[in-house]
């Protein structure tokens, strides 16, 4: 939700409308779908809590309801693991794209093909 580029404005507008309508509960699919960055997740959760809005993750309904030290630790660990997983996936995809560019050239044609064979593509 927070820090998600173009959709950020739409989500903020949605929250503003819900706040005006006195909505007091927001349900998200998973905690890492609420915010992919750990610090943004914790700040966003605290901000919503301070506004009197309850945040519920559908996959783990109690993860945001209990604000004790153990729940906070678990939430932060899961957020950190999610952030790490995203970073490793991005790095692997970049490595694969770079490898394909090295092997096939910028335009996806193998540099070993002769000019005549490359024209037939």
N, C-alpha and C positions, 0 to 999 in steps of 0.2 A: 504494500500500500504506500508507505512513505518512501520517497526517493525513487519512484518508478518512472521518471521521465514525463512523457506527454500525458499519460493517464493520471498523473498526480493531481492536476487541476480538477478533473472530473470527480475524483474520489473526495477531494476537499469540498467540492460543491455538494456531493451526496451527503457528507457528514454535516455540512451546514444546514441543508434542508431537513435532515433527520433531527438535528438538534433543535431547530425551530418547531418541529412537529412533536417534540418532547420524547423522541425515541431514546430509550435508556439502555438498550442492549444492541451490540453489533456482533454478528457471528461471522467468523472467517473460516475458510476451509482448514487451514493449518496455521500454526504460529509463524512459520517461515513465509507463508503467503501474506501475512500481515505486513511484514517487513523482512527483507532478506539480509539486512545489515543488523548485527546484534545491538549496537548502540542506538540505532534508529528504532528498533523494536522496543527496547526498554524505555526510551524517552517517549515514544508514541503511546505505549501502554500507560505510563505515568500521567501523561497529559490527559488521556481519555478518562482515567480513574479520577483525576482531580476535577474533571468536568461532570463527574457523576455518571459516566457511561460505563457499562459493564461490557468487557470484551470476552468472547467465548470462542475457543478454537473447536471446530466440529469434531476433529479427530481426537481431541483430549479436552473435554469440556471443563475440567478443573484447572488446567494449566495457567489460566489468567485469573481465576477466581480467588485462589489462595495467594496471599502476598507474603507468606512466611519465608524465612531464609532458605528452607529446603526447596520450596517451589521456585523461588527466584534463581537458585543455583541450577536447578534442572532446566528452567527456561533459558538461562544463559548458555548452558552447555549445549542444549539442542540448537540454539541460535548460532553458536560458534561452529558446530559441526555442519550446519546447513551452509554457513558462509564459506567454510573450507571446501565443502563439496562443490559449490558453485565455482569457486576459484580454480579448483583442479579441473573441472569440466571445461571451463573457458581456456585454460592452458593447453589441455589435450586437443581441443578443437583447433586452436591456433597452430599448434605443432603439426597437425594433420594437414591444414591448409598450406602451411609453408612447405611441407614435404611434397605435396602434390604440385605446387608451383615449381619447385626445384626439378621434379621428375618430368613434368609435362610442359613446362614453360608457362609464361604468363597467360596464354590464351587456351591452355588445356590441350595443346598439340605437342606430342613428343618431339624433343629437339633432334632425335635421331632420324626422323622421317625426312626424306628428300623433299625438295620444294615441289616436285611434281606430285608426290603422294599426299603432301599436306594440302595442296590445292583441291584435291578430290573430296576433302571433308567438307 
